């Protein structure tokens, strides 16, 4: 594949950010040896994956300081130094680490100021396009944290501010301080809790939504098998995840076969179908799609333009209602 059809851009919430329907997710490229690692990762493969995504039309990258304990941001910067593309760069704060690599959480203004300077330095930029509170923890500090992000925005260090993993009540609390540009929740055909209250609230309030894990962290890509799950590295967090273990794993792999059947009629992989299913929700602005190699990115890039028909969407939902 050398190119994709031009993807229509979508405005993120109240911002001037124009996003392609999918962005490059940089969690896994943080590498191994930390609490939420995906196992070892080759940095050159990561850089090649980013370059391929940009060449194929993706115009934004989502990372976080905590991914690889700063390593993901370093790799994003290395990739961007060697390309003519100028993607939007989003990152997140609130999860920090000690010298022994153990993780702690803080939304204190002083802590966030340190985090922001660290992210600006690692990313090699003067301004971050979207800065997000990664988790609403400690919950009693979210107002202090949000007020700090608004101050950073007014200082010109970040352009827009958003939240990740917040519920409606938490969003309402911070909205009293400053507008919320975006929300980043988990959303996939296996994780639909946000459909009940959070997505309708975001849509009604003009909050952009970037969903993460639309393919359930690789489970719905079509590459995952029971044998591959069993062989995941010891430091891959997915070994502990409920959807990657029985009894759910067998059920989920049956779902993948349905996605494969639908995708085969269009020449696209099951993961592309999974992403397209999330993009059908009118509250979703764009989806985060991870990639650990240029080859993986090429397989998923059709999600920039592929859309499900009403019949295909209904067929998937009927399966989910019966089995999941």
C-alpha positions as CSV (number, residue, x, y, z in Angstrom):
1,X,0.0,0.0,0.0
2,X,1.4,3.4,-0.9
3,X,-1.5,5.7,0.0
4,X,-5.0,5.8,1.2
5,X,-8.0,7.7,-0.1
6,X,-8.2,11.2,1.4
7,X,-9.8,11.0,4.9
8,X,-12.3,13.6,5.9
9,X,-11.2,15.8,8.8
10,X,-13.2,16.1,12.0
11,X,-13.2,19.1,14.4
12,X,-12.3,18.1,17.9
13,X,-14.9,19.7,20.3
14,X,-14.6,23.5,20.8
15,X,-11.0,23.5,19.3
16,X,-9.6,24.4,15.9
17,X,-7.9,21.0,15.7
18,X,-8.9,19.1,12.6
19,X,-8.3,15.4,13.0
20,X,-8.2,12.4,10.7
21,X,-10.7,9.7,11.8
22,X,-7.8,7.7,13.3
23,X,-4.6,8.8,15.0
24,X,-1.4,7.0,15.9
25,X,-1.5,5.6,19.5
26,X,1.9,5.5,21.1
27,X,1.3,3.4,24.2
28,X,3.0,0.2,23.1
29,X,6.0,1.9,21.6
30,X,7.0,3.0,25.2
31,X,8.6,-0.4,25.4
32,X,9.0,-2.9,28.2
33,X,10.1,-2.9,31.9
34,X,7.3,-0.9,33.4
35,X,3.9,-1.7,35.0
36,X,1.7,-1.3,32.0
37,X,4.2,-2.4,29.3
38,X,3.3,-4.4,26.2
39,X,6.6,-6.3,26.3
40,X,9.9,-5.4,24.6
41,X,9.7,-3.1,21.5
42,X,12.3,-2.1,18.9
43,X,12.7,1.6,18.7
44,X,13.6,1.7,15.0
45,X,10.4,-0.3,14.3
46,X,8.4,2.3,16.3
47,X,9.9,5.2,14.3
48,X,9.1,3.3,11.1
49,X,5.6,2.8,12.2
50,X,5.1,6.5,13.0
51,X,6.6,7.5,9.6
52,X,4.3,5.0,7.8
53,X,1.2,6.3,9.6
54,X,2.1,9.9,8.6
55,X,2.9,9.0,5.0
56,X,-0.5,7.2,4.8
57,X,-2.4,10.3,5.9
58,X,-2.7,10.1,9.7
59,X,-2.4,13.7,11.1
60,X,-2.2,13.2,14.9
61,X,-0.3,11.2,17.5
62,X,-1.5,10.5,21.0
63,X,1.1,9.6,23.7
64,X,1.5,10.1,27.4
65,X,4.4,10.8,29.7
66,X,3.9,7.6,31.6
67,X,4.2,5.4,28.4
68,X,7.5,3.7,28.9
69,X,8.2,6.3,31.7
70,X,9.0,9.0,29.2
71,X,10.3,6.7,26.5
72,X,7.3,7.0,24.2
73,X,7.5,10.7,24.1
74,X,11.3,10.4,23.3
75,X,10.5,8.1,20.4
76,X,7.8,10.4,19.0
77,X,10.2,13.2,19.0
78,X,12.9,11.1,17.2
79,X,10.4,10.2,14.6
80,X,9.2,13.8,14.0
81,X,12.8,15.0,13.6
82,X,13.2,12.9,10.5
83,X,10.0,13.6,8.6
84,X,8.5,16.6,6.7
85,X,5.1,15.9,8.2
86,X,3.8,18.1,11.0
87,X,1.2,16.1,12.9
88,X,-0.7,17.3,15.9
89,X,0.8,15.9,19.1
90,X,-1.3,15.1,22.1
91,X,0.0,13.9,25.5
92,X,-1.2,13.3,29.0
93,X,-0.3,13.9,32.6
94,X,-1.1,12.7,36.2
95,X,0.8,9.4,36.3
96,X,4.4,9.8,37.4
97,X,7.2,7.5,38.5
98,X,9.9,7.1,41.1
99,X,13.5,6.2,40.6
100,X,12.7,2.5,41.1
101,X,10.1,2.8,38.2
102,X,7.1,2.5,40.6
103,X,4.2,4.6,39.6
104,X,2.3,7.3,41.6
105,X,-0.4,9.7,40.7
106,X,-0.6,13.5,41.3
107,X,-2.8,16.3,40.1
108,X,-1.1,18.9,42.3
109,X,-0.3,22.1,40.3
110,X,3.4,21.9,41.1
111,X,3.6,18.3,40.0
112,X,1.8,19.0,36.7
113,X,4.1,21.9,36.0
114,X,7.0,19.5,36.4
115,X,5.3,17.0,34.1
116,X,4.5,19.6,31.5
117,X,8.1,20.8,31.3
118,X,9.3,17.2,31.1
119,X,6.9,16.4,28.2
120,X,7.8,19.7,26.3
121,X,11.5,18.7,26.7
122,X,11.1,15.1,25.6
123,X,8.8,16.0,22.7
124,X,11.1,18.8,21.6
125,X,8.2,21.3,21.1
126,X,7.4,24.7,22.6
127,X,3.6,24.0,22.6
128,X,1.6,20.8,23.0
129,X,-1.5,20.7,20.8
130,X,-3.7,18.8,23.4
131,X,-2.8,18.2,27.0
132,X,-5.0,15.7,28.9
133,X,-5.4,14.6,32.5
134,X,-4.8,10.9,32.0
135,X,-6.8,9.7,35.0
136,X,-9.0,11.5,37.6
137,X,-6.7,10.3,40.4
138,X,-6.4,11.5,43.1
139,X,-10.0,12.5,42.6
140,X,-9.9,15.2,45.3
141,X,-7.2,17.0,43.3
142,X,-9.0,17.1,39.9
143,X,-10.1,20.8,40.3
144,X,-6.6,21.8,41.2
145,X,-5.2,19.9,38.3
146,X,-7.7,21.3,35.8
147,X,-7.1,24.9,37.0
148,X,-3.4,24.3,36.4
149,X,-4.0,23.0,32.9
150,X,-6.0,26.1,32.1
151,X,-3.2,28.3,33.5
152,X,-0.7,26.4,31.2
153,X,-3.0,27.0,28.3
154,X,-3.2,30.8,29.0
155,X,0.6,30.8,29.2
156,X,0.8,29.4,25.7
157,X,2.5,26.1,26.6
158,X,-0.5,24.1,25.5
159,X,-3.2,24.9,22.9
160,X,-6.2,22.9,24.2
161,X,-7.0,20.9,27.3
162,X,-8.9,17.6,27.7
163,X,-9.6,14.8,30.1
164,X,-9.2,11.0,29.8
165,X,-11.2,8.3,31.8
166,X,-13.4,10.9,33.5
167,X,-17.1,10.2,34.3
168,X,-19.9,12.7,33.8
169,X,-19.8,14.1,37.3
170,X,-16.1,14.6,37.1
171,X,-16.4,16.4,33.8
172,X,-19.1,18.7,35.3
173,X,-16.8,19.6,38.2
174,X,-14.0,20.7,36.0
175,X,-16.3,22.4,33.5
176,X,-17.0,25.0,36.2
177,X,-13.3,26.0,36.0
178,X,-12.7,26.0,32.2
179,X,-14.3,24.4,29.1
180,X,-13.4,20.7,28.4
181,X,-12.3,20.4,24.8
182,X,-12.1,16.6,24.7
183,X,-12.6,13.3,26.5
184,X,-10.6,10.2,25.9
185,X,-12.5,7.1,27.1
186,X,-12.1,3.4,26.3
187,X,-14.7,2.3,23.7
188,X,-15.0,-0.8,21.6
189,X,-17.6,-3.4,20.9
190,X,-16.4,-5.2,24.0
191,X,-16.3,-2.1,26.3
192,X,-19.6,-0.2,25.8
193,X,-20.3,1.3,29.2
194,X,-19.7,4.8,28.0
195,X,-22.7,4.5,25.6
196,X,-25.1,4.9,28.5
197,X,-24.2,8.3,29.9
198,X,-20.8,9.6,29.0
199,X,-21.0,9.7,25.2
200,X,-24.4,11.3,25.1
201,X,-23.2,13.9,27.6
202,X,-20.1,14.7,25.6
203,X,-22.2,15.0,22.4
204,X,-24.7,17.3,24.1
205,X,-22.0,19.5,25.5
206,X,-19.8,19.9,22.4
207,X,-17.0,17.8,23.9
208,X,-14.9,16.0,21.3
209,X,-14.3,12.3,22.0
210,X,-11.2,10.4,21.1
211,X,-11.7,6.7,22.0
212,X,-8.9,4.5,22.9
213,X,-8.5,0.7,22.5
214,X,-11.1,0.3,19.7
215,X,-9.5,-3.0,18.9
216,X,-9.3,-4.0,22.6
217,X,-5.5,-3.7,22.7
218,X,-4.9,-5.9,19.7
219,X,-7.5,-8.6,20.6
220,X,-9.8,-7.7,17.6
221,X,-7.0,-7.2,15.0
222,X,-7.3,-10.7,13.6
223,X,-3.7,-11.5,14.6
224,X,-4.4,-12.7,18.1
225,X,-4.9,-16.4,18.8
226,X,-5.1,-18.4,22.0
227,X,-1.6,-19.6,21.3
228,X,-0.3,-16.1,20.8
229,X,-2.0,-14.9,24.0
230,X,-0.4,-17.7,25.9
231,X,3.0,-16.7,24.5
232,X,2.8,-13.0,25.4
233,X,5.9,-11.7,27.3
234,X,5.8,-11.8,31.0
235,X,5.8,-8.0,31.3
236,X,2.8,-7.6,28.8
237,X,-0.1,-6.3,30.9
238,X,-2.6,-8.0,28.6
239,X,-1.7,-11.4,30.3
240,X,-3.7,-10.1,33.3
241,X,-6.6,-8.6,31.3
242,X,-10.1,-10.3,31.6
243,X,-10.8,-10.2,27.8
244,X,-7.6,-12.1,27.1
245,X,-8.4,-14.9,29.5
246,X,-11.0,-17.6,29.5
247,X,-13.9,-17.8,29.4
248,X,-14.0,-14.6,27.5
249,X,-11.1,-15.2,25.2
250,X,-12.8,-18.0,23.1
251,X,-16.0,-15.9,22.8
252,X,-13.9,-12.9,21.6
253,X,-12.1,-14.9,19.0
254,X,-15.5,-16.0,17.6
255,X,-16.3,-12.3,17.3
256,X,-13.0,-11.8,15.4
257,X,-14.1,-14.4,12.9
258,X,-17.3,-12.4,12.1
259,X,-15.2,-9.2,11.7
260,X,-12.9,-11.2,9.4
261,X,-15.8,-12.3,7.3
262,X,-17.2,-8.8,6.9
263,X,-13.8,-7.3,6.3
264,X,-12.9,-9.9,3.7
265,X,-15.6,-8.6,1.4
266,X,-13.9,-5.2,1.3
267,X,-10.3,-6.4,1.5
268,X,-9.7,-5.1,5.0
269,X,-8.6,-6.7,8.2
270,X,-10.8,-7.5,11.2
271,X,-9.2,-4.6,13.2
272,X,-10.3,-2.1,10.6
273,X,-13.9,-3.3,11.0
274,X,-13.6,-3.0,14.8
275,X,-12.4,0.6,14.4
276,X,-15.1,1.4,11.9
277,X,-17.7,0.1,14.4
278,X,-16.7,2.7,17.0
279,X,-16.6,5.5,14.5
280,X,-20.3,4.8,13.7
281,X,-21.2,6.4,17.1
282,X,-22.0,10.0,16.4
283,X,-20.3,11.1,19.6
284,X,-16.9,9.8,18.5
285,X,-14.7,12.3,16.8
286,X,-11.8,10.0,16.1
287,X,-10.2,6.7,17.3
288,X,-6.7,5.9,18.5
289,X,-5.1,3.1,16.6
290,X,-1.8,1.7,17.9
291,X,0.9,0.3,15.7
292,X,4.3,-1.3,16.5
293,X,5.6,-1.7,13.0
294,X,5.2,-0.2,9.6
295,X,3.5,-3.4,8.5
296,X,0.9,-3.2,11.3
297,X,0.2,0.4,10.4
298,X,-0.3,-0.5,6.7
299,X,-2.9,-3.1,7.7
300,X,-4.9,-0.7,9.8
301,X,-4.6,2.5,7.7
302,X,-7.7,1.6,5.7
303,X,-9.6,2.6,8.9
304,X,-9.0,6.2,7.7
305,X,-11.7,5.8,5.1
306,X,-13.5,2.4,5.6
307,X,-17.1,2.6,6.9
308,X,-19.6,-0.1,7.7
309,X,-22.9,-0.3,5.9
310,X,-26.1,-0.2,8.0
311,X,-26.5,-4.0,7.3
312,X,-23.0,-4.8,8.4
313,X,-23.3,-2.7,11.5
314,X,-26.6,-4.4,12.4
315,X,-25.1,-7.8,11.9
316,X,-22.3,-7.1,14.3
317,X,-24.7,-5.7,16.9
318,X,-26.9,-8.8,16.6
319,X,-23.9,-11.0,17.3
320,X,-22.9,-8.9,20.3
321,X,-26.5,-9.0,21.7
322,X,-26.5,-12.8,21.4
323,X,-23.0,-13.7,22.5
324,X,-21.3,-10.9,24.5
